[in-house]
Amino acid sequence: MQPRNMSMSGVVDLAAVKAAQEAKAKAEQARAQAARDGGAGGISPADLVIDVDEAGFETDVLQRSAEVPVVIDFWAEWCQPCKQLSPVLERLAVEYNGRFLLAKIDVDANQMLMQQFGIQGIPAVFAVVAGQALPLFQGAAGEEQIRGTLDQLVQVAEQRFGLTGLTVDPDAEAGGAPAAPPRPAGPYDALLEAAVQALDSGDLSGAIQAYKNVLNEDPGNEEAKLGLAQAELLQRVQGVDPQQVRKDAADKLADVQAQIAAADLDLVGGHVEDAFGRLIETVARTVGDDRDTLRMRLLELFEVVGPEDPRVIAARRALARALF
């Protein structure tokens, strides 16, 4: 079976946004605790590859995914492609030096996990980040492709979820406890933490203002730009009637605001391509101020998904064609 690449960004929904903010907060707490402890010792390179079963899945994968991206290698003894892929993943886990943790799951001994992940064939490789499962690829894959996928994974884990990985001590004995590297507090950490707390309490207006406060001082702050775009999106869809919004969009194809409202719902529901496509098609039918309004909303939605996401890159090209 040919590898099936998946975007690391996942869908955009309320649970995903909240999970991202909670993961950031947990990562910050872990770094602060490590600093208070004087910097706990790192884990052994041997501990970067672990065997996981159904009994230990919650602790070894779900809970650890709040500290570090966990890559799952579903394999079986009889699977010949697995015997080619697994050693590559194990070697890369050590080479990436704590940027991700590799969990190996024998599907013959853990049928329930195989069913829960919807696996049709092996080898199959997933990632879990902040409790969210992301399919990476299925079937044999070349090392260059694997590296590219892992690079994207660790980048998204750090930028979206604040997960900077584990500290690895080459001299540590296997079985040591993981430790997150301490990080000095940044000049806007208090404001960003206030935004997270506002989101957790459902205070979207407060979160928006907190992110704007950061951007007033540091217009290029990527975390604040992403957080602001997400919070504003959530505020726009809060309390709307989805059925009525979609009916208006279907009945009023020329109504710019109706299409924008429907695109917001598309994105929150995880239908990223639909949201982008709807607005780009409307751009092609409009001129003047309406066209500029659509373009600005698209740029805002691009911020929510992330500039490196392949769907955003493709939509930027399509928007350029529609505009020019």
VOFIPA-788673 format. One record per residue: z, x, y of N, C-alpha, C in turn. Coordinates in steps of 0.001 Angstrom, whole numbers, plus 500000, padded with zeros to 6 digits. Each point is the difference from the previous one (the first is absolute). Layout:
BEGIN
ZXYZXYZXY;...
This chain:
BEGIN
500000500844498811500000499156501189500000500878501238;499218499638500980499936500779501227501251499779500846;500431501032500702501179499845500854499772498917501042;501048499295500338499927498939500994500936500360501138;499422500465501103500811500409501155500506498780500742;501197500080500476500583498918500767500528500565501312;500019499183501048500551500440501285501502500144499888;500526501021500648501440500208499996500728499055500938;499284499399500932500683499207501012500522498681499453;499397499489498935500439498739499448499701498834500914;500537498831499651499794498838500843501012500013501127;499730499223501002500911499896501136500659498634499936;501281499956499680500706498728499972501419500214500507;500733498920500130501339500093500558500889500893499148;499911499860498676500849500796499119499669501476500125;498718500325500118499600501403500089500512500624501279;499887499287501108500468500541501271501506500218499960;500732499030499488501452500148499935500381501138499062;499296500108498859500299501077499057499782501358500634;498944500105500805499717501274500664501135500370500939;500455499036500782501075500273500944501298500342499273;500304499286498904501214500285499248499930501377499352;498806500367499493499843501318499380500207501107501021;499491499801501204500206500995501054501492500176500269;500701498861500094501429500073500288500750500716498882;499656499710498733500668500659498879499703501489499983;498755500356500313499642501419500029500800500728501074;500150499363501162500776500612501073501462500152499586;500548499001499315501386500077499552500191501126498999;499011500158499084500089501079499011499970501364500672;499106500145501019499931501278500710501298500274500760;500554498949500602501246500179500749501142500380499060;500058499366498829501056500321499042499859501427499505;498762500425499756499778501377499557500460500981501063;499741499667501255500420500879501092501529500066500076;500664498843499829501468499981500047500603500810498847;499288499997498854500476500748498834499688501485500099;499361500386501091499661501396500160498746500389499259;499208498979499610498750500288499305500234500172498515;499898498890499245500208500065498558498897500819499354;500302500582498851499014500821499311498810499183499555;498847500631499914498797499307499590499950499798498498;499029499221499556499841499745498581499142501089499369;500050500075498686499186500957499269498557499505499940;499009500911499991498610499567499820499815499175498730;500808500291498963499884499243498756500366498537500183;500824499697501011500419498620500237498966499181500760;498874500605500369498941499268500696499156499177499037;500161500225498702499303499231498967501055499404499090;500044498666499916501037499340499211499377498972499064;500642499796498867499616498929499081500808498763500344;499330498858500088500654498756500428499752498916498965;501040499200499728499846498847499120500413498740500745;499934498866499308500297498729500657501442499949500504;500923500580499248501405499944500392500264500786501281;499275501097500180500254500838501161499024499804501142;499101499028499872498934499851500996500549499703501396;500971499107500081500511499626501324500636501199500701;500799500762499259500680501149500606499041501154500252;499210500335498977499171501205500070498742499830500837;499515498765500129498761499782500746500252499193501273;500497498775499853500133499132501167500972500576501029;501177500409499552500968500535500955499548501343500565;499431500860499149499543501307500487498841499864500972;499234498899499906498835499831500873500387499767501456;501300499781500266500470499935501377500233501392500580;499958501040499132500183501384500443498701500789499971;499160499700499007498818500816499756498959499126499296;498693500197500272498988499254499241500109500333498510;499981498982499162500059500206498555498629499661499411;499354500990499413498720499801499332500268499734498523;499436498923499466500244499612498614498758500297499163;500193500750498938498942500319499039500248499189498738;499206498933499805500087499207498785499136500672498926;500585500343498862499307500777498983500446499555498601;499344500552498995500394499793498613499559501213499193;500689500245498902499728501182499187498583499995499439;499471498814499679498681499904499373498849500068501014;500332499984501284498978499926501056499499501404500341;498756500300499622499446501329500258499805500290501494;499468499057500803499893500273501450501362500270500637;501056499357499468501346500240500539500401501463499819;499595500571498876500365501381499715499293500973500937;498916499564500616499323500821501001500591499775501390;500335498740500290500478499666501348501454500394500228;500864499724499036501440500207500197500361501433500385;499449501024499337500349501372500421499591500312501432;498892499414500471499561500215501377501020499385500964;500431498773499713500989499349500857501320500764500005;500416500499498846501252500746499918499914501292500813;498868500687499905499827501241500759499984499713501502;499330498917500397499933499669501428501357499550500534;500801499345499164501336499587500445500818501219500409;499900501082499231500712501231500340499365500668501215;498655500004500040499295500642501109500286499306501325;500127498667499986500260499267501243501460500141500451;500808500621499167501315500499500413500907498917500587;500073498860499306500922498958500423499419498924500878;498705500093500310499395498957500827499844498690499223;499991500081498672500046498791499179500714500331498691;500479498961499333500667500110498711499090499373498952;499809500663498866499135499478498941500853499374498903;499780498709499745500688499274498935499003499700498889;500313500429498791499111499799498858500541498853499139;499138499012499726500414498833499231499094499858498781;500597500058498829499287499803498732499808498495499804;498751499540500038499757498553499951500347499412498642;499904500796498931500343499475498680501470499635499910;500844500743500693501441499757499956500479499105501137;499098499693500936500392499221501177498935498961500336;499775499095499038498951498993500144500248499072501190;501259499706500288500296499079501092499546500576501340;500249501291500215499570500625501243498477499997500105;499342500238498885498536499975499988499488498631500422;500631498937499495499593498642500357500309499691501456;501155500437500482500388499708501384499040500653500996;499450501157499667499062500669500880498563499534499767;499803499104499029498667499462499753499001501032499499;500462500929499203499144501098499545499128499538498835;498700500208500135499037499621498972499594501173499124;500172501205500494499628501190499241500691501216500570;500090501044499179500637501241500442499037501163499780;500227501085500760501080500215500955499862499114501239;501142499650500554500041499241501246501084500626500875;499691500184501265500926500680500908500291499088501185;501271499762500226500471499190501124500943500849500859;500309499486501181501060500581500816500940498884500415;501251500330500191500974499063500551500590500656501238;499859499329501141500497500507501273500855498913500627;501261500311500235500928499026500593499993498694499213;499936500116498674500041498825499142498686499278499835;498933500463500641498699499347499922499078500774499059;499407499300499034499103500622499041498585500060500562;499372501158499892498646500211500493499157500585498878;498915499349499569499128500592498980499227501178500586;499990501126499308499278501179500468498646500128499306;500002500169498681498726500032499269500263499736498527;498946499614499301500089499736498570498887500763499306;500322500602498874499018500799499279500080501460500395;499147500806499404499984501425500293499534500242501429;500536501048500622499631500333501368500003501513500154;499129500485500852499938501423500260501137500443500904;500334501295499945501133500498500782499767499836501496;498782500197500470499732499858501429500275498576500462;499573499027499185500249498599500350501495499694499971;500699500547499005501437499762499903500712500567501217;499625501217500390500619500615501176499774499154501254;498783499510500165499709499175501161500862498750500036;500174499369498833500829498796499922501459500326500295;500491501102499451501393500384500236500234500379501461;499032500689500605500126500359501419500137498744500854;499182498992499693500062498756500766501333499303499766;500468500027498750501276499359499674501154500612500783;500131501335499971501144500626500663499901499843501515;498767499946500528499839499799501441500478498614500412;499569498982499257500414498636500310501505499842499796;500545500604498940501436499888499734500813500570501154;499526501084500583500731500611501110499803499227501295;498733499635500306499714499355501279500493498572500045;499821499258498896500361498585499999501457499757499611;500535500851499105501313499719499431501033501084500287;499601501071500665500953501049500342500482500808498822;499250500002498881500410500722498794499393501401500013;500837501007500237499502501370500103500146500775498700;500483499348498953500073500659498702501361500597499706;500070500737498882501231500597499514500004501499500247;501184500569500151500132501444500122500032500617498609;499153500973499776499907500649498692500533501418500109;500940500329499119500578501342499935499534500658498709;499148501015500074499494500646498777501109500545499108;501174500301500586501099500578499226500956498954499456;499754498716500371500901498942499539499776499714498529;501082499592499317499885499633498593499462498581499892;499244499745498929499456498660499770501143499001499906;499771498805500524501015498962499962500832499937501253;499684500836500999500744499987501253499723498741500791;500880499674500914499827498803500823498992500271501101;499136499015500319499027500195501066500671500002501364;499380500703500931500519500017501369498842499921500961;500149499177501029498956499898501013500250501058501068;498937500605500526500189501040501004500537499426501299;501001500662500603500514499507501276498958500161501098;499967499053500918499056500058501104500738499748501304;499822500854500970500689499766501280499594498650500590;500947499368500665499699498717500640498995500215501125;498997499151500041498976500094501035500447499296501266;499274500205501089500422499418501277499934498481500028;499230499377499094499842498538500044500563499329498755;500756500743499176500514499427498764500883498782500248;500822500044501044500895498872500272499205498748500358;498940500162500792499170498850500368499251499464498791;499498500894499152499284499561498806500952499301499037;501218500502499884500991499349499154500341498611500537;500050499862501315500261498687500601498884499020499650;498761500502499964498873499135499638500117499544498554;500387500925499103500171499652498588501087498950499836;501111500183500693501098499044499906499583498628500529;499198500003501058499517498725500538499097499295499000;499131500759499338499132499409498976500823499436498856;501011500746499553500839499550498889500708498690500330;500349499816501269500715498785500404499049498863500386;498683500268499922499021498980500366499735499897501484;500506500947500774499816499999501453498706500749500326;498868499316499874498712500656500222499822500403501454;500473499180500928499897500350501419500781501273500312;501180500113499409500791501197500204499341501229499412;499391499846498822499309501124499370498810500433500850;499264499027500500498835500311500843500425500776501233;501072499552500636500466500683501206500477501417499690;500681500171498848500488501329499629498838500963499766;498962499526499319498831500861499784499305500308501333;499931499022500895499387500239501308500811501022500802;501315499970499844500831500972500694499671501426499568;499748500165498701499607501326499509498652500395500581;499048499079499961498648500314500455499940500227501504;500909499412500741500040500265501444500310501468500273;500824500585499127500380501412500164499062500927499243;499465499524498886499157500838499135498817499163499510;498948499858500802498873499116499656499305500354498689;500151501227499530499324500400498773500844499872498750;501193499413500085500893499899498845499398499072498943;499585500585498863499276499232498988500878498945499337;501258500343499741500893499032499359500209498783500886;500142500232501306500207498882500919498736499159500138;498833500651500023498745499240500107499806499104498784;500254500553498814499869499204498783501014498866499986;501252500319500317501037498972499994499716498898500996;499519500360501188499691498990501017498872499090499525;498952500583499438498873499188499523500452499031498915;500864500466499087500491499134498926500892498898500550;500916500367500894500926498998500538499265498942500812;499011500414500777499237499029500794499184499078499096;499461500541498921499279499156499049500932498956499393;501176500422499573500949499072499401500429498930500995;500156500384501260500385499028501026498891498972500218;498746500455499959498887499063500232499887498948498903;500315500363498764499832499036498908501275499213499734;501089500371500645501269499315499770499909498542500440;500290499106499091500056498578500324498667499274500055;498881500676499724498714499312500054499783499192498722;499117499029500078499631499175498845498737500612499384;500127500726498895498836500690499429498829499064499700;500292498825499489498934499070499651499219499577501242;500717499728501092499334499587501227499205501163500601;500567501196499951499295501172500532498677500204499265;500022499895498700498771500223499220498996498870500210;500502498782500176499098498878500279499313500198501347;500769500411501008499417500232501320498946501100499943;500275501056499238499042501106499903498717499555499313;500133499132498985498814499522499280499192499021500854;500698499183500799499319498981500795499438500543501314;500573501113500483499625500514501322499607501476499895;498845500234499423499552501373499783499822500772501307;499712499297501081499781500664501290501287500161500803;501105499467499502501269500071500718500661501347499698;500026500871500980500511501357499809501467499983499595;500817499213500680501426499978499699500275499436498610;499199499041499562500168499450498652499705501069498949;498967500803500228499663501054499043501042501113500015;500538500320501168501038501021500100501259499559499254;500388498731500181501191499490499321499830500043498485;498803499656499529499739500033498560499993501431499477;499490500931500790499985501403499586501423500544499866;500879499601500902501401500411499888500589499524498668;499743498751499653500505499470498734499383500738498815;498701500295500091499337500749498929500722501321499760;500308500704501084500604501321499861501403499912499433;500805499067500505501360499845499489499980499644498518;498993499251499574499876499632498596499404501084499135;499646501145500586499453501091499215498502500003499873;499313499055500660498534499915499916499396500823501143;500111501310499859499647500900501092498520499926500346;499137500106498975498558499957500264499585498675500616;500631498907499559499675498685500561500350499944501489;501159500544500350500424499993501405499023500788500859;499659501211499555499068500825500759498620499359500070;499526499512498861498664499407499948499868498781500889;501035499172500027499983498791500826499806500362501478;500773500981500461499924500355501415498712500744500338;499530500840499103498755500730500263498817499035500053;499988499009499117498931498994500031500056499207501309;501213499725500489500136499262501251499571500870501178;500289501294499942499539500924501038498482499930500138;499315499956498860498536499986500014499434498735500640;500827498927500065499516498729500550500415499796501447;500795500939500556500548499783501335499580501091500980;500284499742501269499698500969501057501140499991501013;499982500951500916500907500000501141501453500122499635;500854499233500688501445500096499816500429499633498581;499337498997499414500347499607498635499800501165499036;498912500706500163499732501132499123501061501080500170;500408500238501245501006501028500243501356499586499430;500319498704500081501243499490499419500031500233498500;498890499718499344499906500221498557500126501478499655;499353500836500778500043501435499738501437500525500108;500725499549501021501368500461500173500896499536498857;499807498770499530500812499529498873499687500803498741;498732500321499790499646500821498842500697501355500066;500028500614501152500657501294500142501492499881499683;500623498881500386501401499778499687500203499871498484;499098499277499347500119499833498551499741501311499273;499119500831500551499776501323499414501304500798500002;500788499877501071501275500711500087500962499530498915;499976498693499694500906499454498989499692500601498631;498730500078499661499604500479498672500079501514499920;499648500686501088500049501460500012498630500605500173;499834500962500900498677500531500325499311500716498860;500767500495498999499395500736498892499583499093498852;500348498729500066499651499091498910498482499840499919;499406500106498802498543499867499872499459498695500551;500791498939499925499548498708500518499902500018501518;500898500755500639499936500137501452498793500845500401;499781501079499274498852500870500296498692499223499881;499865499201498932498784499199499808499872498946501094;501120499392500380499953498952501024499656500585501361;500431501201500285499625500639501274498494500197500076;499405500416498902498546500170499987499303498655500204;500496498976499314499389498673500120500165499460501421;501146500258500618500219499550501377499037500701500950;499808501289499793499068500741500867498581499426499895;499608499639498783498661499405499817499907498646500694;501093499220499925499986498671500627499982500108501519;500648501026500539500072500154501459498721500594500579;499367500894499249498865500733500577498698499784499234;
